[in-house]
Each structure stands twice: as structure tokens, then as C-alpha cells.
Amino acid sequence: MDLLNTLVEKGLRRELPTREEALAVLATSDDELLDVVAAAGKVRRQWFGRRVKLNYLVNLKSGLCPEDCSYCSQRLGSKAEILKYTWLKPDEASQAAAAGVAGGAKRVCLVASGRGPTDRDVERVGRTIEAIKEQNEGVEVCACLGLLSDGQAERLRDAGADAYNHNLNTSEATYEGITKTHTYADRVDTVQKAHAAGLSACSGLIAGMGETDEDLVDVVYALRDLDSDSVPVNFLIPFEGTPLAKEWNLTPQRCLRILAMVRFVCPDVEVRIAGGREVHLRSMQPLALNIANSIFLGDYLTSEGQAGQADLDMIADAGFEVEGAGTTTLPKHRADALAAAGAAAAGGGCGSQASAGCGSHDAAEGAGCGSHAEAGGGCGPCGGHTVPEPAEPTEAAANQARTDLVAVRRRGAGTDLAPNA
């Protein structure tokens, strides 16, 4: 296909595709799907080889969130039967993180429910970061605490945080239809604060909330403009007890097309398959590794993932290798730009990379990408202003939620049961 040849050439040059080209990827047929995966795979291998980065979630504080995000099992008014607990102690969080590191995780993502941290919360998380780094040499730590106030990103950086995650989730035009207790602009502001503090910005999206192809392209282009180093792609887990409980709009084929579109728009960033991959990609997960270079190991915040060993076996069986702690994830041009931004921020400079691009840290080449790292609970996905007709509905999907496919998390941090790492 001329389209795919063009997209590969642009991806290898870190050049932004047109919106029409991005939309065309989402519109490809099932007969063309393997060609789409192969094309995206060429771009992925150019920048990341056959490495897969493993990330591990630690839910520091679960449930009882005052925000009303429609997709979230921890939202205000949620009837989802999830674990609810207040802050883990630093040693408890460090012990949970160690289980993920033992399973091969290179990055630990510390997530807490809520609108955003107080200064006391930031101090508490800072002690947790220090404990994790003392006990797990070389591990990266990403904080995901909600909306940041002035100075909080800098305090997290000084405590040893490497990255900050805050997802945009959906397009600006549809945001208000999913969340009303904060705005799309609030999320953008937090990603920019992380950039300015010299933290590696992580921001992504949630697919499957009833959004259109245009919404998906809008949010991915916005992420590119924000120049995130990593882009988690979440697939909505429709939890019983949430407003989006009946939104079963995704097929494995559509998930692969979405991942490919993200890779073409953001060719040289860490594209991470996040929440919902087991539910929606199912047996196609190994194929998705040809597009994305990063996954979460084991469980998510409020839902269970597949066994950690099954993840490791899948990676090996698909011909990929787990990225080691001594390997730099990002391509050299992005890693160098991040290091320079961190040095500038630590020295009092701005450190912001907002003028560069997800496909490049070169201001002349366009813009880039920026999350809460999950899809089934916490501050994750969003959908439509008025929810459109499901893309590929079935009678069962229209009438009832597929609760048989959702395993609510009952183990790991905050419980007496060992984590699934």
C-alpha cells in the first residue's frame, strides 16, 4: 500500500503524518491488518529494536476519589467492588515495588487516587521514592498523583522521581462529556509542569469509550504537541458500577489499528500497551508487541492482569527480549534532550520541551506526546461528548456489560495476598 510505505518513510525520519493519513490507518480493512502491523513494526524496530520495557504499578491509595471520571472504578459514586485503602507506608510500597522488579520491571509507577496531591502527600511520596530507590538499584520511578500545583513536580524530582504520568485520555472536544470535576486544560497544565521540572513526561489515552476516529487522532496529535517521552495506550475496562459499564466497543483488530496509528504519529517515543490489553487484545497481544515497545507487568490498579510469568513467556515466544536495567529506553536524541532538560531545570532553567515534538525533540520538526497510567481505575481514560454509536456493536454488548471478562484486583499492594508479578 502506498499509504503504509509513506508512513514508514515518515516514521523513520520522525516526520509527522497528515491527519488524513492517520485516519486512513484506523479505516484499514481486516484484510490489510497484517500489513499495517508490519509497517508499524518497521518504525518500532528502527527506534527500539526488539526490546520490550516492563513497567509495574503500585497503587499507593485506592478508591474514594472525589473526581467524577466516567470510566473510573475509583470515581465519586462508583459502585464497583474494588479495594479501598488509604496511603501505603513507604516500606509497604517498596516491598510491593520489589516484587515487580524481581519479575523484570525496569520502571515502577506509583499511583494514588484523588484530584491531586497536597504538599504533605508529595512529602510522603518522596519518602516512598527514596525507599524504593535505596532497595532497588537502578530502578526508574514514575509518580502518578493527579493534578500538580506549582512546585510539586520539582519536589518530586528532588526526591528522585524520574518521570510523571498524567494522561490526556481523550480529545479536548469530547472531554467535558466524560469528566466535569476538572478540565482538559488542567491535564495539559500538569504535563507541562512535569516537563518544566525536568521530569520525563508520560501521557496517553484511553480508547473504547465511544469516541470517533477523529477523537482518537485529535488526542494523539495533542500528545505529540506535548512531547511526552512515553505514551500509554489504555483500552477501556468497562467496570460494573460505572457510567461506561456497557461500552464494549473494541475488537482486537481495532486495538491493533489504534496502536499502529499512535506509532506512526509518535514514532520514536515509548508506546506502552497499558490497561485492558488482556481483555481486548486477548490472543493478539503478541502481535501488538510488534508495534508497542512497552507493557505493564502483572496487575493494574483495580483489575487483574495476566500472570507475570505469562507476560515474560509471551515476550520470549514472540521473539522479543526484556529490556535490561542498563539499557537506555529512548533513542539517543530523545535521551540527550531529556538529560539536558533535567539539568536545566535542576539548575534553575525552565527545562520545558513543549516546543519540540513527540516525533522529535527538534523544534523545527514538529511537536510531541504526555498520564495516569491505567485504564480500569484511577485517573485514566475518557470518551465522547455525547457518546456516539459503538464502532462495532453486538447485541450482547449493547444490552449488558461483559463482567465475565473483568477480574477485579484482590491481591498485591494494600492486601495480604502476594502480587501477581
Disulfide bonds with the S-S distance in Angstrom:
Cys266-Cys358 2.47
Cys266-Cys369 2.28
Cys358-Cys369 2.47
